[in-house]
């Protein structure tokens, strides 16, 4: 078997003149990778050299070519304790016996991959301030584990960074791929210094791949439809929805609908933008009873409201008129004095630009916390209960305690049956996304509500998220001085369970085409 790669760098120009000896190539590799060392578990120097260089070619830009016998095995050991083996027939794994050994770098690609996938990231200009999801190597902190999950499933997966300044070259670069895993944080393609309209240009490219019949996880259409708050209106007849959920796109619709709904019962008003509870308000009437029947009364501008913003649970008191002014025009003089650090203007830009407010019934049992279902396509991976700390109302924005459950936890068996088995098969149709695959990695957050039977509980979706959902178990590897090597073994293997499932589901989707 021939492991053929191309060499770059002075160290390897020197190595090219060095006989195929373990010492010669190990020295060159160590120099080129700034201190990485290799211990070779075979006597055949050419085998050791080729396998070492092949293993690190994507990470460090090495290249060479050598003959590797099919029955040979090379163990590559890095300073942080990472060790993987490569055999001549292309197999990759841990030690010859015992549990698998972790790898903190990209694994070698399969010899004969089933499919070719590209993991697409983007490094925004401006340094760490605008790249809070990156490690010291410039990739997303969970990029290597996701790609390795695909590789272990038998497919090729390359880490490719989008270059907004060389878009046409990028288009050519990705032509040969079968599917795309897009891991670009929302907003990164719009930060100062990026080419004007870069986000739209990139979105149009990904949408064109969908039209070619190539899966994109997640496509712009899926991210927009599932991430938009008015998705809650489209699922309001499902078991996970509320029938009295409404969306407002104009100031007149907002005024009429809010004054009618809030006169009857407490509400939750949700802006479309943001992801940590900013612009999501719990709303109660103050000094005035709710009407007995829906539609019996309409609020006046002078009626008083108690408002709690869910990003930090702070409370404000305003009149109906002030609240509506803030929602439409921001903290103007007419809106009164606001302590929220966010500027309102939730309808700005209109529907096409994501300007909308969703009006949903306030479920009082939200104080018990939210239940998050972490999904890999149609498979439930984990259930997380997020309970507000210190008696707060909101379990978003990081101010909550977390309890983790396995998918078959009896506490949530009914929710799993209703959502995973019944609602998910119809979800894409309800969201008008029938031509798209489910996201590879996504979440649904549920709020408990009293069921029809005394003592029973229904769970209502408060939000979907499929825009670059992070894998928290690898979070310790995030930062300008951090890498996957900073992640504990316990977290590494728990995270790897998830990324291996992601790889498996990606390959299954392509096989089913």
C-alpha positions in Angstrom: 0.0 0.0 0.0 1.4 3.5 -0.8 0.8 6.3 1.6 1.4 9.2 -0.8 1.5 12.8 0.4 3.3 16.0 -0.5 6.1 17.6 1.5 6.5 21.2 2.5 9.0 23.1 4.6 12.8 23.2 5.0 12.8 20.4 7.5 11.3 18.1 4.9 13.5 19.2 2.1 16.3 18.1 4.3 14.4 14.9 5.2 14.0 14.1 1.5 17.8 13.8 1.3 17.8 11.6 4.5 17.7 7.8 4.1 14.4 6.2 5.2 15.4 5.7 8.8 13.2 6.1 11.9 15.7 8.5 13.4 15.9 10.7 10.3 12.2 11.1 9.8 11.5 11.4 13.5 14.0 14.2 13.7 12.5 16.0 10.7 8.9 15.5 12.0 9.9 16.8 15.4 11.5 20.0 13.9 8.5 20.6 11.6 5.9 20.2 14.2 7.7 22.3 16.8 8.6 19.6 19.3 6.2 16.8 18.5 7.9 13.4 19.1 7.2 10.0 17.8 7.9 6.5 19.1 7.8 3.9 16.4 6.6 0.4 17.2 8.1 -1.4 14.2 11.5 -2.0 12.9 10.8 -1.1 9.3 12.0 2.5 9.0 10.0 3.3 5.9 6.8 2.1 7.5 7.4 4.3 10.5 8.2 7.4 8.5 5.3 7.1 6.1 2.7 6.4 8.8 4.0 9.2 11.1 3.9 11.7 8.2 0.6 10.5 6.9 -1.0 10.8 10.4 0.1 14.4 10.8 -0.1 15.7 7.2 -3.4 17.5 7.7 -2.4 19.0 11.0 1.2 20.2 10.2 1.4 20.2 6.4 3.8 17.3 6.0 4.2 15.2 2.9 6.2 12.3 1.6 5.7 8.9 0.0 6.8 5.5 1.1 5.9 1.9 0.8 4.0 0.5 3.8 3.4 -3.2 4.1 -0.2 -4.1 4.6 0.5 -6.1 7.8 2.7 -3.4 9.4 1.6 -1.4 12.5 3.0 1.9 13.7 2.3 3.5 17.0 2.5 7.3 17.1 2.8 8.9 20.5 2.6 12.7 21.1 3.9 14.7 24.1 0.4 15.1 25.6 -0.1 11.3 25.8 -2.1 10.9 22.6 -1.3 7.6 20.9 -2.9 6.0 17.8 -1.9 3.2 15.5 -1.9 3.1 11.8 -1.7 -0.2 9.9 -0.6 -0.6 6.3 -4.2 -1.4 5.2 -5.4 2.0 6.4 -7.0 0.9 9.7 -6.8 3.5 12.6 -7.4 2.9 16.2 -6.0 2.5 19.7 -3.6 -0.1 21.0 -3.6 -3.6 19.7 -5.6 -4.8 22.7 -7.5 -3.1 25.5 -9.6 0.1 25.3 -9.1 2.6 22.4 -6.5 5.3 22.9 -7.6 9.0 22.5 -6.3 11.2 19.7 -6.1 14.9 20.1 -5.3 15.5 16.5 -7.1 14.6 13.2 -7.0 10.9 12.5 -5.6 9.6 9.2 -8.3 9.5 6.5 -9.6 6.0 5.5 -7.7 4.3 2.7 -10.9 3.8 0.7 -13.5 6.2 2.2 -17.2 5.6 1.7 -17.8 9.3 1.2 -16.0 12.6 1.3 -17.3 15.2 3.8 -16.0 18.7 4.5 -16.2 20.2 8.0 -16.4 24.0 7.3 -15.3 26.6 9.8 -14.4 30.3 9.6 -11.9 32.4 11.4 -13.3 36.0 11.7 -10.9 39.0 11.6 -10.3 40.7 14.9 -8.6 37.9 16.9 -9.9 36.0 19.9 -12.6 38.6 20.7 -14.5 37.6 17.5 -13.4 33.9 17.6 -14.5 32.8 21.1 -15.2 29.3 19.8 -11.6 28.6 18.6 -8.6 26.7 20.0 -5.0 27.6 19.7 -4.8 25.9 16.3 -7.5 28.2 14.8 -10.2 25.6 14.6 -13.5 25.3 16.5 -12.7 23.5 19.7 -15.0 20.6 18.7 -13.9 20.4 15.1 -11.4 17.7 15.4 -13.6 15.4 17.5 -16.5 15.8 15.0 -14.2 15.1 12.0 -12.8 12.1 13.8 -16.3 10.7 14.4 -16.9 10.8 10.7 -13.5 9.2 9.9 -14.3 6.4 12.4 -17.6 5.8 10.6 -15.6 5.1 7.4 -15.8 8.4 5.6 -13.2 11.0 4.8 -13.7 14.3 6.6 -11.4 17.3 6.0 -11.2 20.4 8.1 -11.6 23.3 5.7 -11.8 27.0 6.7 -14.0 29.2 4.6 -12.0 32.1 3.0 -14.5 35.0 2.5 -11.8 36.9 0.6 -11.2 34.1 -1.8 -14.7 32.8 -2.3 -14.2 31.6 -5.9 -11.2 29.5 -4.9 -13.2 28.0 -2.0 -16.0 27.1 -4.4 -13.5 25.1 -6.5 -12.0 23.5 -3.4 -15.2 21.9 -2.2 -16.5 20.7 -5.5 -15.6 17.1 -4.9 -17.3 16.6 -1.6 -20.5 14.6 -0.9 -21.7 16.5 2.1 -20.9 19.5 4.3 -20.9 20.0 8.1 -21.1 23.8 8.6 -19.7 24.9 11.9 -19.6 28.7 11.6 -21.0 30.6 14.6 -23.9 33.0 13.8 -22.6 36.5 13.2 -19.0 35.6 12.5 -19.4 36.3 8.8 -20.7 39.7 9.6 -18.1 41.1 12.0 -16.1 44.2 11.1 -13.5 43.4 8.5 -15.3 40.7 6.6 -16.2 41.5 3.0 -19.7 43.2 2.7 -22.4 40.6 2.3 -20.1 37.7 3.1 -22.8 35.9 5.1 -25.3 36.0 2.2 -22.6 34.9 -0.3 -21.7 31.9 1.9 -25.4 31.0 2.5 -26.1 31.1 -1.2 -23.2 28.7 -1.9 -24.5 26.2 0.8 -28.0 26.5 -0.6 -26.7 25.7 -4.1 -25.2 22.5 -2.6 -28.6 21.5 -1.3 -30.0 21.9 -4.8 -27.3 19.6 -6.1 -28.6 17.0 -3.7 -25.7 17.2 -1.3 -26.6 17.3 2.4 -25.6 20.5 4.3 -25.8 20.3 8.1 -27.4 22.7 8.7 -28.4 24.6 5.6 -29.3 28.3 5.8 -32.9 27.4 5.2 -33.0 24.9 8.1 -31.2 27.3 10.5 -33.6 30.1 9.6 -36.8 28.1 9.8 -35.9 26.0 12.9 -34.1 28.9 14.7 -36.8 31.5 14.1 -39.2 32.0 17.0 -42.2 31.7 14.7 -41.4 28.0 14.3 -43.4 27.7 17.5 -46.5 28.9 15.5 -46.0 26.3 12.8 -45.9 23.4 15.4 -48.7 24.7 17.6 -51.0 21.7 16.7 -48.3 19.1 17.6 -48.1 17.5 21.1 -45.1 19.8 21.8 -46.9 23.0 20.8 -49.4 25.5 22.2 -52.4 26.4 20.1 -52.5 30.0 21.3 -49.0 30.9 20.0 -48.9 33.9 17.7 -46.3 35.8 15.7 -46.2 39.6 15.0 -44.3 41.2 12.1 -45.8 44.7 12.3 -46.4 47.3 15.0 -50.2 47.3 14.5 -50.5 43.5 14.7 -48.3 43.5 17.9 -50.4 46.2 19.6 -53.7 44.5 18.9 -52.6 40.9 19.7 -50.6 41.8 22.8 -53.4 44.0 24.3 -55.9 41.2 23.7 -53.8 38.3 24.9 -52.2 39.9 28.0 -55.6 41.1 29.2 -56.5 37.4 29.5 -53.4 35.7 31.0 -49.6 36.3 31.5 -47.5 36.0 28.4 -44.0 35.3 27.1 -42.8 37.7 24.4 -39.9 36.4 22.4 -37.8 38.3 19.9 -36.4 36.4 17.0 -32.7 37.4 17.4 -30.4 36.4 20.2 -29.8 33.0 21.8 -29.2 33.6 25.5 -32.5 34.9 26.7 -32.0 38.6 25.6 -35.3 40.1 24.4 -37.4 37.3 25.9 -39.8 38.8 28.4 -42.1 37.3 30.9 -45.1 39.6 31.2 -47.7 40.0 34.0 -50.4 42.6 34.6 -50.0 44.8 37.7 -52.9 46.2 39.8 -55.5 44.8 37.4 -57.2 41.4 37.2 -57.2 39.3 34.1 -60.5 39.0 32.2 -62.5 35.9 32.7 -62.9 34.9 29.0 -60.5 35.4 26.2 -61.5 38.5 24.2 -63.6 40.1 27.0 -61.1 43.0 27.4 -58.3 44.9 25.8 -55.5 46.5 27.7 -54.9 50.3 27.6 -51.6 52.0 27.0 -51.7 53.2 30.6 -52.1 49.7 32.1 -49.1 48.6 34.1 -46.9 45.6 33.5 -44.2 43.6 35.4 -41.5 42.4 33.0 -38.7 39.9 33.5 -36.0 39.5 30.9 -34.8 35.9 30.7 -31.1 36.6 30.0 -30.5 37.6 33.6 -33.9 37.5 35.4 -33.9 41.3 36.0 -37.3 42.9 36.6 -38.7 46.1 35.2 -42.0 47.9 35.5 -43.5 49.8 32.6 -46.8 50.7 31.1 -48.2 48.8 28.1 -47.5 51.8 25.9 -43.9 52.0 27.0 -43.4 48.3 26.4 -44.8 48.4 22.9 -42.7 51.5 22.1 -39.5 49.7 23.3 -40.4 46.6 21.2 -40.8 48.7 18.1 -38.5 51.7 18.4 -36.2 50.9 21.3 -35.5 52.9 24.5 -36.8 56.2 23.2 -38.1 59.0 25.5 -41.6 57.7 24.9 -40.5 54.3 26.1 -39.4 55.6 29.5 -36.2 54.5 31.3 -35.0 50.9 30.7 -32.3 48.9 32.6 -32.1 46.2 29.9 -28.7 46.2 28.2 -30.3 45.3 24.9 -31.9 47.9 22.6 -35.3 46.4 21.8 -36.4 47.2 18.2 -37.5 43.6 17.7 -39.4 44.2 14.5 -36.6 46.1 12.8 -36.0 45.1 9.2 -39.3 43.3 8.8 -40.0 39.6 8.4 -37.4 39.1 5.7 -34.6 40.4 8.0 -35.9 38.3 11.0 -37.9 41.1 12.6 -40.6 39.4 14.6 -42.0 38.8 18.1 -43.7 35.6 19.2 -46.4 35.8 21.8 -46.9 32.6 23.8 -48.8 31.7 27.0 -46.6 31.9 30.1 -46.4 28.5 31.7 -46.0 29.0 35.5 -44.2 25.7 35.9 -41.2 27.3 34.1 -39.8 27.8 37.6 -39.2 24.0 37.7 -36.7 24.5 34.9 -36.5 23.5 31.2 -35.8 20.1 29.7 -33.4 20.0 26.8 -33.3 17.1 24.4 -29.9 16.9 22.6 -30.6 15.3 19.3 -28.4 13.7 16.6 -30.7 13.8 13.6 -33.7 11.7 14.8 -31.8 10.0 17.6 -32.0 11.3 21.2 -28.6 11.4 22.7 -29.1 13.0 26.1 -31.7 14.7 28.2 -30.6 17.7 30.3 -32.7 19.3 33.0 -31.9 23.0 33.5 -33.2 24.4 36.8 -32.9 28.1 37.6 -30.6 29.0 40.4 -31.6 31.1 43.5 -35.3 30.8 42.8 -35.1 32.5 39.4 -37.6 32.1 36.6 -35.1 31.6 33.7 -32.9 28.6 33.0 -31.1 30.2 30.1 -28.1 32.4 30.0 -26.0 30.0 32.1 -27.8 30.8 35.4 -29.0 27.3 36.1 -28.1 24.0 37.6 -27.8 21.0 35.2 -28.8 17.4 35.7 -28.0 14.9 32.9 -30.2 11.9 32.0 -29.7 9.0 29.5 -32.2 8.8 26.6 -34.2 6.1 28.2 -34.6 7.8 31.6 -38.0 6.8 33.0 -38.6 10.4 34.2 -39.0 11.5 30.6 -40.3 8.4 28.9 -43.6 10.0 27.9 -41.9 13.1 26.5 -39.5 10.9 24.4 -42.5 8.9 23.1 -44.5 12.0 22.1 -41.6 14.1 20.7 -39.1 11.6 19.2 -41.5 9.0 18.0 -44.5 11.1 17.1 -43.6 14.7 16.4 -40.1 14.5 14.9 -41.3 12.5 11.8 -43.6 15.4 11.0 -41.4 18.2 12.1 -39.7 19.1 8.8 -43.0 19.1 7.0 -44.6 21.4 9.5 -41.6 23.8 9.2 -41.9 23.6 5.3 -38.5 21.8 5.1 -39.5 18.5 3.6 -36.6 18.6 1.1 -34.0 19.0 3.8 -32.4 16.5 6.2 -32.8 16.9 10.0 -29.8 18.7 11.5 -26.9 16.5 12.6 -26.7 18.2 16.0 -29.6 20.1 17.4 -31.6 20.8 20.6 -35.2 21.3 21.6 -36.0 23.0 24.9 -39.2 22.2 26.7 -41.2 23.9 29.5 -43.4 21.7 31.8 -47.1 22.3 31.9 -50.0 20.7 33.7 -51.5 17.9 31.5 -55.1 17.1 31.0 -55.0 14.3 33.6 -54.6 15.4 37.2 -50.9 15.0 38.2 -49.7 14.6 34.6 -47.2 16.8 32.8 -47.0 17.9 29.2 -43.9 19.5 27.8 -44.1 22.4 25.4 -41.3 23.5 23.1 -39.9 26.9 23.9 -37.1 26.9 21.3 -35.2 24.9 18.7 -31.5 25.4 18.1 -29.5 24.0 15.2 -27.0 26.9 14.6 -23.6 25.5 15.5 -24.7 23.7 18.8 -21.5 23.4 20.9 -20.3 20.1 22.4 -19.7 21.1 26.0 -17.6 18.1 26.9 -14.8 19.5 24.8 -15.2 23.1 26.1 -11.9 23.0 28.2 -10.1 22.9 24.9 -11.5 26.3 23.8 -9.3 29.4 24.0 -6.4 31.0 22.3 -3.9 29.0 24.5 -6.0 25.8 24.6 -6.4 22.6 22.6 -8.1 19.2 22.8 -5.2 18.1 25.0 -6.6 20.2 27.9 -9.8 18.1 28.0 -9.9 15.5 30.7 -10.2 11.8 29.7 -13.7 11.6 31.3 -15.0 14.5 29.2 -13.1 13.4 26.1 -14.7 10.0 26.0 -18.2 11.2 26.8 -17.9 13.8 24.1 -16.5 11.1 21.7 -19.7 9.1 22.3 -21.6 12.0 20.8 -19.2 12.7 17.9 -19.1 9.0 16.9 -22.9 9.1 16.7 -22.7 12.2 14.6 -20.3 10.5 12.2 -22.5 7.4 12.1 -25.6 9.4 11.3 -23.9 11.4 8.6 -22.7 8.3 6.8 -26.1 6.7 7.2 -27.8 9.7 5.6 -25.5 9.5 2.6 -25.9 5.7 2.3 -29.7 6.2 2.2 -29.6 8.6 -0.8 
